[in-house]
Amino acid sequence: MACLITKIGAARNCERINIPMCRDGIGYNFTQFPNSFGHQKQDDSGLEVHQFSPLVKVKCSPYLKQFLCELYAPRCDPADPLLPHLPSRNLCEKARNGCEPLMNTYGFNWPDNMSCEKFSNESETTQTLKKPQTVRPVIKPSTVRPIISKSQSSTVKNKVKTSFPFKLSIRYTTSAITFVSCCNVYTYAKKEFTLPEDEGLLLKTADVRSLNKPTVSWEATSTEQIGNYFTFVMVTEHTNRSNDGVIEHRYINWMVTNIQGREVSSGVTLKEYEGPLPLQNTNTNVDLLNQNALVYFLLYNHPDPLDLLPFGTNTYPVHLWMSMDFEVASKSMTVEADEYARFQWVQKPANSDSNVCEDIKGYPENCKEKSTPITILRK
């Protein structure tokens, strides 16, 4: 009778793993819910753990998959259905040590809710951890929201090739604008322009920071067979120079997928357009003009629409971008860390005119009450 009760309890408490990442290769087949994050069902847990699949795919650590699965689909032994176990601190540290350097390179922190200090190397049953709003990597507050490269050695730069089957056209229409930056008054005239063939052309921030998204089009340059769908991505690469060296950050400004034909509006917008802004230099010993931002426009082609469901209801653009392979067109520009960039930086609560403008000619003399503002007309 006792054996029968044990088997009935085991059947009720353990369930076979159906989370795709954890179905094989982890040394066990059964799990038990709720897990330590409070997920009641595998469907919910699977959606969150899938957001780490790009890190698993780039193999930053051979222990990452095992750690994630033990955390999101905790082990359950049908013969002894005790509470499921948390992964060990040792396993967590191996996963973190392999992947955290890659994450830090692109501005991510190892998630606080997966801190290895929460775990023990002793055998222990699951404790309920406070469930965060999201389990995505935590972004450093001091940086822009970056994105992760497809591999440890790849960068956006080496994605840009010289020959593509398509030619991209990026056209901006900006409004006239007047603003005060470091006590100087600047007036920009209305402007319409198309990015020329020259890669990396230096542009004023106000010309591309407009709320009006650019018009994007492309045309075939070869007879190469292509698929019926496209994905368009706009990425800003910031190079933040300091006394400690060069730190690169990347951020998705705009992303639209499953575009049919050549109309961007026909696709699914995963990231609404946000004009690029150079990264503020917080090191006063470094020339501010070294903080120009490099912006890339990348076009990918695929034969079928991308399945967005596995990425969760709130699709995280970086994960989808990392899975893209067939790039068919690109274009780039450089955005200047100029007076409009400084105007934007001062809007941040943590900044002030004095720390943004201290090296600017005419500051703070032009700020005196009776001084006449300098008007600079740019066309």
C-alpha positions as CSV (number, residue, x, y, z in Angstrom):
1,M,0.0,0.0,0.0
2,A,2.8,2.4,0.9
3,C,4.4,1.8,-2.5
4,L,1.2,2.4,-4.3
5,I,0.7,5.7,-2.5
6,T,4.3,6.7,-3.4
7,K,3.7,6.0,-7.1
8,I,0.4,7.9,-7.1
9,G,2.0,10.9,-5.5
10,A,4.9,10.7,-7.9
11,A,2.6,10.6,-10.9
12,R,0.8,13.6,-9.6
13,N,3.9,15.7,-8.7
14,C,6.3,15.0,-11.5
15,E,5.7,15.8,-15.2
16,R,7.7,15.1,-18.3
17,I,9.7,18.1,-19.5
18,N,8.3,19.7,-22.7
19,I,10.3,22.9,-22.7
20,P,12.2,22.7,-26.0
21,M,15.6,23.8,-24.6
22,C,15.5,21.2,-21.8
23,R,14.0,18.1,-23.5
24,D,17.4,16.5,-23.9
25,G,21.0,16.6,-22.8
26,I,20.5,17.6,-19.2
27,G,20.5,14.2,-17.5
28,Y,16.8,14.0,-16.4
29,N,13.4,13.9,-18.0
30,F,10.9,15.0,-15.3
31,T,10.2,18.3,-13.6
32,Q,7.9,19.7,-11.0
33,F,6.1,23.0,-10.7
34,P,5.8,25.6,-9.3
35,N,9.5,26.4,-9.8
36,S,11.6,28.8,-7.8
37,F,10.3,31.8,-9.8
38,G,6.7,30.9,-9.1
39,H,5.9,29.7,-12.6
40,Q,2.9,27.4,-12.3
41,K,3.2,25.9,-15.8
42,Q,5.9,24.8,-18.2
43,D,4.5,27.1,-20.9
44,D,5.2,30.2,-18.8
45,S,8.6,29.0,-17.7
46,G,9.5,28.0,-21.3
47,L,8.7,31.4,-22.7
48,E,11.1,33.1,-20.2
49,V,14.0,30.6,-20.4
50,H,13.8,30.7,-24.2
51,Q,15.0,34.3,-24.1
52,F,18.4,33.0,-23.1
53,S,18.6,30.7,-26.1
54,P,21.0,33.0,-28.1
55,L,23.5,32.7,-25.3
56,V,23.1,28.9,-25.3
57,K,23.6,28.9,-29.1
58,V,26.8,30.9,-29.1
59,K,28.1,28.4,-26.4
60,C,29.6,31.0,-24.2
61,S,29.6,28.3,-21.5
62,P,29.0,24.6,-21.8
63,Y,27.2,24.7,-18.4
64,L,24.7,27.4,-19.2
65,K,22.0,25.2,-20.6
66,Q,22.2,22.8,-17.7
67,F,22.0,25.7,-15.2
68,L,19.0,27.3,-16.9
69,C,17.1,24.1,-17.1
70,E,17.7,23.1,-13.5
71,L,16.5,26.6,-12.6
72,Y,13.4,26.8,-14.9
73,A,12.5,23.1,-15.1
74,P,13.8,21.8,-11.8
75,R,14.6,18.1,-11.5
76,C,11.9,15.8,-10.1
77,D,12.5,12.0,-9.5
78,P,9.3,10.0,-9.9
79,A,10.6,7.4,-7.5
80,D,11.1,10.1,-4.8
81,P,8.9,13.1,-5.5
82,L,10.4,15.5,-3.0
83,L,10.5,19.2,-3.7
84,P,12.6,20.0,-6.8
85,H,16.1,21.1,-6.2
86,L,17.8,24.3,-7.1
87,P,21.0,24.2,-9.2
88,S,24.3,24.3,-7.2
89,R,26.3,27.4,-6.7
90,N,29.2,25.7,-8.5
91,L,27.1,25.1,-11.6
92,C,25.9,28.7,-11.5
93,E,29.4,30.0,-11.2
94,K,30.6,27.9,-14.2
95,A,27.8,29.2,-16.3
96,R,28.3,32.8,-15.2
97,N,32.1,32.8,-15.6
98,G,31.7,31.6,-19.2
99,C,29.0,34.0,-20.3
100,E,29.2,37.1,-18.1
101,P,32.3,38.5,-19.9
102,L,30.4,38.3,-23.3
103,M,27.4,39.9,-21.7
104,N,29.5,42.7,-20.1
105,T,31.2,43.4,-23.4
106,Y,27.8,44.4,-24.8
107,G,26.6,46.2,-21.7
108,F,24.6,43.4,-20.0
109,N,24.9,42.3,-16.4
110,W,24.4,38.8,-15.2
111,P,20.7,38.9,-13.9
112,D,20.3,39.7,-10.3
113,N,17.6,37.0,-9.9
114,M,20.2,34.4,-11.0
115,S,22.9,35.6,-8.7
116,C,25.1,32.6,-7.7
117,E,25.1,33.7,-4.1
118,K,21.5,32.6,-3.9
119,F,22.5,28.9,-4.4
120,S,24.4,26.5,-2.3
121,N,26.7,23.6,-3.1
122,E,24.8,21.5,-0.5
123,S,21.8,19.5,-1.7
124,E,18.8,21.7,-1.1
125,T,15.2,21.8,-2.0
126,T,13.7,24.7,-3.9
127,Q,13.0,28.0,-2.1
128,T,10.7,30.4,-3.7
129,L,12.7,33.3,-5.2
130,K,11.0,36.6,-5.7
131,K,9.8,36.6,-9.3
132,P,10.9,39.7,-11.3
133,Q,8.8,41.4,-13.9
134,T,11.1,39.9,-16.5
135,V,14.0,37.5,-16.6
136,R,16.0,39.2,-19.3
137,P,19.5,40.3,-18.6
138,V,19.7,43.5,-16.5
139,I,21.1,46.4,-18.4
140,K,23.7,48.7,-16.7
141,P,22.0,52.0,-15.7
142,S,25.1,53.9,-16.9
143,T,24.9,52.8,-20.5
144,V,22.5,52.8,-23.4
145,R,20.4,49.7,-23.9
146,P,22.8,47.6,-25.9
147,I,22.5,44.4,-27.9
148,I,24.6,41.3,-28.0
149,S,26.7,40.3,-31.0
150,K,26.0,37.0,-32.7
151,S,29.3,35.6,-31.5
152,Q,32.1,36.5,-29.1
153,S,34.3,37.8,-31.9
154,S,31.7,39.3,-34.3
155,T,30.8,42.9,-34.4
156,V,28.3,44.9,-36.4
157,K,31.3,46.3,-38.4
158,N,32.3,42.9,-39.9
159,K,28.7,42.2,-40.9
160,V,28.8,45.0,-43.5
161,K,30.0,43.5,-46.8
162,T,30.9,45.3,-50.0
163,S,28.6,43.3,-52.4
164,F,24.9,42.6,-51.8
165,P,22.0,41.5,-54.0
166,F,20.1,44.6,-52.9
167,K,20.7,48.3,-52.6
168,L,19.2,50.2,-49.6
169,S,17.9,53.8,-49.8
170,I,17.4,55.8,-46.6
171,R,15.7,59.1,-46.9
172,Y,15.2,61.6,-44.0
173,T,12.8,64.5,-43.7
174,T,13.4,66.7,-40.7
175,S,11.6,69.7,-39.4
176,A,13.1,73.2,-38.6
177,I,14.3,73.3,-35.0
178,T,15.6,76.0,-32.7
179,F,17.2,75.0,-29.3
180,V,19.6,76.3,-26.7
181,S,22.7,74.3,-26.0
182,C,25.4,75.5,-23.6
183,C,23.9,79.0,-23.7
184,N,24.2,79.3,-27.5
185,V,21.0,79.4,-29.6
186,Y,21.0,77.1,-32.6
187,T,18.6,77.2,-35.6
188,Y,18.4,74.3,-38.0
189,A,16.5,74.7,-41.2
190,K,14.0,72.1,-42.6
191,K,16.0,69.5,-44.4
192,E,15.3,66.5,-46.7
193,F,18.2,64.3,-47.7
194,T,19.0,60.7,-48.8
195,L,22.0,59.0,-47.4
196,P,24.6,58.9,-50.2
197,E,26.7,55.9,-51.2
198,D,29.5,57.0,-49.0
199,E,29.6,54.7,-46.0
200,G,29.9,56.3,-42.6
201,L,29.1,59.9,-43.7
202,L,29.2,62.3,-40.8
203,L,25.8,63.8,-40.0
204,K,24.5,66.2,-37.4
205,T,22.5,64.6,-34.6
206,A,19.5,66.9,-35.1
207,D,19.2,65.7,-38.8
208,V,18.6,62.1,-37.8
209,R,17.2,62.5,-34.2
210,S,13.9,63.6,-35.7
211,L,10.7,61.9,-34.5
212,N,10.0,61.2,-38.1
213,K,11.3,57.8,-39.0
214,P,13.2,57.7,-42.3
215,T,11.7,56.3,-45.5
216,V,13.4,53.0,-46.3
217,S,13.3,51.3,-49.7
218,W,15.5,48.8,-51.6
219,E,16.0,47.5,-55.1
220,A,17.6,44.4,-56.5
221,T,21.1,44.7,-57.9
222,S,21.3,41.1,-59.1
223,T,19.2,38.2,-60.4
224,E,19.9,36.1,-57.3
225,Q,16.9,34.1,-56.1
226,I,15.5,35.5,-52.9
227,G,12.8,34.7,-50.4
228,N,9.5,36.5,-50.0
229,Y,10.1,38.2,-46.6
230,F,12.5,40.7,-45.2
231,T,13.6,41.9,-41.8
232,F,15.0,45.4,-41.4
233,V,17.2,46.5,-38.4
234,M,18.7,49.8,-37.5
235,V,21.6,49.5,-35.0
236,T,23.7,52.2,-33.2
237,E,27.2,51.3,-32.3
238,H,28.7,53.6,-29.6
239,T,32.4,53.8,-28.9
240,N,32.9,55.2,-25.5
241,R,36.6,56.2,-25.1
242,S,38.1,56.5,-21.6
243,N,41.4,56.4,-19.9
244,D,40.8,52.7,-19.4
245,G,40.5,52.0,-23.2
246,V,37.6,51.7,-25.6
247,I,34.2,50.3,-24.6
248,E,31.7,49.5,-27.3
249,H,27.9,49.5,-26.9
250,R,25.2,48.5,-29.4
251,Y,21.5,49.4,-29.4
252,I,18.6,48.5,-31.7
253,N,16.9,51.7,-32.8
254,W,14.3,50.2,-35.0
255,M,13.4,46.7,-36.1
256,V,10.6,45.4,-38.4
257,T,10.3,41.8,-39.4
258,N,8.2,39.7,-41.8
259,I,8.1,42.5,-44.4
260,Q,6.3,41.4,-47.6
261,G,7.5,42.9,-50.8
262,R,9.3,46.2,-50.4
263,E,6.9,48.0,-48.0
264,V,8.3,48.3,-44.4
265,S,4.8,49.1,-43.2
266,S,3.6,45.6,-44.1
267,G,5.8,44.1,-41.5
268,V,5.6,43.5,-37.7
269,T,7.3,46.2,-35.7
270,L,9.3,44.8,-32.9
271,K,11.1,48.0,-31.9
272,E,9.5,51.4,-32.6
273,Y,11.8,53.9,-34.3
274,E,14.1,55.9,-32.1
275,G,16.6,58.3,-33.6
276,P,20.2,57.7,-32.8
277,L,22.0,59.7,-30.1
278,P,25.8,59.6,-29.5
279,L,26.8,58.3,-26.1
280,Q,27.7,60.9,-23.5
281,N,31.3,61.0,-22.5
282,T,31.6,61.0,-18.7
283,N,35.4,61.2,-18.7
284,T,36.4,64.9,-18.8
285,N,40.0,64.0,-19.9
286,V,38.8,62.7,-23.2
287,D,37.8,64.8,-26.3
288,L,34.0,64.9,-26.5
289,L,34.1,64.7,-30.3
290,N,35.5,61.1,-30.0
291,Q,32.0,60.0,-29.0
292,N,30.5,60.0,-32.5
293,A,28.0,57.1,-33.0
294,L,28.2,54.7,-36.0
295,V,24.7,53.7,-37.2
296,Y,24.0,50.7,-39.5
297,F,20.9,49.9,-41.5
298,L,20.8,46.1,-42.1
299,L,18.4,44.2,-44.4
300,Y,17.8,40.4,-44.1
301,N,15.9,38.1,-46.4
302,H,14.1,34.8,-45.5
303,P,11.9,32.5,-47.5
304,D,9.1,32.3,-44.9
305,P,7.7,34.6,-42.2
306,L,9.6,34.2,-38.9
307,D,7.8,32.4,-36.1
308,L,7.6,35.0,-33.3
309,L,5.8,32.8,-30.8
310,P,8.8,31.0,-29.4
311,F,10.3,34.4,-28.5
312,G,7.4,35.2,-26.1
313,T,4.5,37.6,-26.2
314,N,7.0,40.5,-25.6
315,T,9.4,39.6,-28.4
316,Y,12.9,40.7,-27.4
317,P,14.4,42.1,-30.6
318,V,18.0,41.3,-29.8
319,H,17.3,37.5,-29.6
320,L,15.6,37.6,-33.0
321,W,18.3,39.7,-34.5
322,M,21.0,37.3,-33.3
323,S,19.2,34.5,-35.1
324,M,19.3,36.3,-38.5
325,D,21.7,34.9,-41.1
326,F,21.1,36.0,-44.6
327,E,22.0,39.7,-44.8
328,V,21.2,41.1,-48.3
329,A,21.9,44.9,-47.9
330,S,23.4,47.4,-45.6
331,K,24.2,51.1,-45.3
332,S,25.9,53.2,-42.5
333,M,26.3,56.7,-41.3
334,T,28.1,58.4,-38.4
335,V,26.2,60.8,-36.1
336,E,28.2,63.6,-34.6
337,A,28.4,64.3,-30.8
338,D,27.5,67.9,-31.4
339,E,25.5,70.8,-29.9
340,Y,22.1,69.0,-30.3
341,A,23.5,65.8,-28.7
342,R,24.6,68.0,-25.7
343,F,21.1,69.6,-25.7
344,Q,19.7,66.1,-25.3
345,W,22.1,65.0,-22.7
346,V,21.2,68.0,-20.5
347,Q,17.6,66.8,-20.4
348,K,18.6,63.8,-18.3
349,P,18.0,64.3,-14.6
350,A,21.5,63.3,-13.7
351,N,23.2,65.9,-15.9
352,S,23.6,69.6,-15.7
353,D,24.8,72.3,-18.0
354,S,28.1,72.6,-16.1
355,N,29.2,69.0,-16.5
356,V,28.1,68.8,-20.2
357,C,29.3,72.1,-21.4
358,E,32.4,72.9,-19.4
359,D,34.8,72.4,-22.4
360,I,32.6,74.3,-24.9
361,K,33.9,77.5,-26.3
362,G,32.0,80.5,-24.9
363,Y,30.7,78.7,-21.8
364,P,29.9,80.0,-19.3
365,E,30.5,83.5,-20.5
366,N,27.5,83.4,-22.8
367,C,25.3,82.5,-19.9
368,K,25.6,85.9,-18.1
369,E,22.3,87.7,-17.7
370,K,23.1,90.5,-20.1
371,S,25.0,88.5,-22.7
372,T,23.5,88.3,-26.2
373,P,22.9,84.7,-27.2
374,I,24.8,83.5,-30.3
375,T,22.6,82.3,-33.1
376,I,24.2,79.8,-35.4
377,L,22.3,79.0,-38.6
378,R,22.9,75.6,-40.1
379,K,21.4,74.3,-43.3
